[in-house]
């Protein structure tokens, strides 16, 4: 991730998100959820409940095709995804769903927790949490900052010469 231009803070968050996702999938295994299609359905339920979109719709918003959605999220998007998945895990441990349909309801409930947080933040800031920005945009921003910083000593030297 460092070589791709991500900040250490973002990488730390991403690793935490991976751990939280693994805890969720471990819980799903205990509840008899099948890897593959069932995981995808439950993930979409969580995503729809917090963001208003399925993961496919979210990827299209960001202009992604094969890239990893989470690798293209802003800090807040990643934090809310973590909140949704951690909430789903905790609710599942309490509710102990027995069927796939019950797991689906738990996924919606967990996602809703993060959805409420997203709506509250948007109401406070007046701006959307979900953005079209992706990793290319983040890398371009870093490149622009580095290039601008490199020009500062040149501009300073030019002023001294005048």
GIGI-V806249 format. One record per backbone hydrogen bond with DSSP energy under -0.5 kcal/mol. CO is the residue of the C=O (numbers start at 1). NH is the residue of the N-H. E is the energy in kcal/mol with one decimal. If there is no record, write none. Layout:
co:CO nh:NH e:E
co:CO nh:NH e:E
This chain:
co:1 nh:6 e:-2.2
co:2 nh:5 e:-1.6
co:7 nh:11 e:-2.4
co:8 nh:12 e:-2.4
co:9 nh:13 e:-2.1
co:10 nh:14 e:-2.7
co:11 nh:15 e:-2.6
co:12 nh:16 e:-2.1
co:13 nh:17 e:-2.5
co:14 nh:18 e:-2.0
co:15 nh:19 e:-2.1
co:16 nh:20 e:-2.5
co:17 nh:21 e:-2.4
co:18 nh:22 e:-2.5
co:19 nh:23 e:-2.1
co:20 nh:24 e:-1.9
co:21 nh:25 e:-2.7
co:22 nh:26 e:-2.3
co:23 nh:27 e:-1.9
co:24 nh:28 e:-2.5
co:25 nh:29 e:-2.3
co:26 nh:30 e:-1.9
co:27 nh:31 e:-1.5
co:28 nh:33 e:-2.6
co:29 nh:32 e:-1.7
co:34 nh:39 e:-0.9
co:35 nh:37 e:-0.6
co:36 nh:40 e:-2.5
co:37 nh:41 e:-2.4
co:38 nh:42 e:-2.4
co:39 nh:43 e:-2.7
co:40 nh:44 e:-2.3
co:41 nh:45 e:-2.0
co:42 nh:46 e:-2.3
co:43 nh:47 e:-2.7
co:44 nh:48 e:-3.0
co:45 nh:49 e:-2.0
co:46 nh:50 e:-1.7
co:47 nh:51 e:-3.1
co:47 nh:52 e:-0.7
co:47 nh:53 e:-0.7
co:48 nh:52 e:-1.4
co:54 nh:58 e:-2.4
co:55 nh:59 e:-2.5
co:56 nh:60 e:-2.1
co:57 nh:61 e:-2.3
co:58 nh:62 e:-1.7
co:59 nh:64 e:-2.9
co:60 nh:63 e:-1.3
co:69 nh:72 e:-1.9
co:70 nh:73 e:-1.4
co:74 nh:78 e:-2.4
co:75 nh:79 e:-2.6
co:76 nh:80 e:-2.5
co:77 nh:81 e:-2.0
co:78 nh:82 e:-2.4
co:79 nh:83 e:-2.6
co:80 nh:84 e:-2.5
co:81 nh:85 e:-2.4
co:82 nh:86 e:-3.1
co:83 nh:87 e:-2.5
co:84 nh:88 e:-2.0
co:85 nh:89 e:-2.2
co:86 nh:90 e:-2.4
co:87 nh:91 e:-2.8
co:88 nh:92 e:-2.5
co:89 nh:93 e:-2.2
co:90 nh:94 e:-1.5
co:91 nh:95 e:-3.5
co:92 nh:96 e:-2.6
co:99 nh:103 e:-2.2
co:100 nh:104 e:-2.2
co:101 nh:105 e:-1.9
co:102 nh:106 e:-2.1
co:103 nh:107 e:-2.4
co:104 nh:108 e:-2.1
co:105 nh:109 e:-2.2
co:106 nh:110 e:-2.7
co:107 nh:111 e:-2.4
co:108 nh:112 e:-2.1
co:109 nh:113 e:-1.3
co:110 nh:114 e:-1.1
co:111 nh:115 e:-2.1
co:112 nh:116 e:-2.6
co:113 nh:117 e:-1.6
co:114 nh:118 e:-2.7
co:115 nh:119 e:-2.5
co:116 nh:120 e:-2.3
co:117 nh:121 e:-2.4
co:118 nh:122 e:-2.6
co:119 nh:123 e:-2.1
co:120 nh:124 e:-1.9
co:121 nh:125 e:-2.6
co:122 nh:126 e:-2.4
co:134 nh:138 e:-2.0
co:135 nh:139 e:-2.9
co:136 nh:140 e:-2.6
co:137 nh:141 e:-2.1
co:138 nh:142 e:-2.2
co:139 nh:143 e:-2.7
co:140 nh:144 e:-2.7
co:141 nh:145 e:-2.3
co:142 nh:146 e:-2.6
co:143 nh:147 e:-2.7
co:144 nh:148 e:-2.6
co:145 nh:149 e:-2.6
co:146 nh:150 e:-2.1
co:147 nh:151 e:-1.4
co:148 nh:152 e:-1.0
co:149 nh:153 e:-0.7
co:150 nh:154 e:-0.6
co:151 nh:155 e:-2.6
co:152 nh:156 e:-2.4
co:153 nh:157 e:-2.3
co:154 nh:158 e:-2.2
co:155 nh:159 e:-2.0
co:156 nh:160 e:-1.8
co:157 nh:161 e:-1.7
co:158 nh:162 e:-1.3
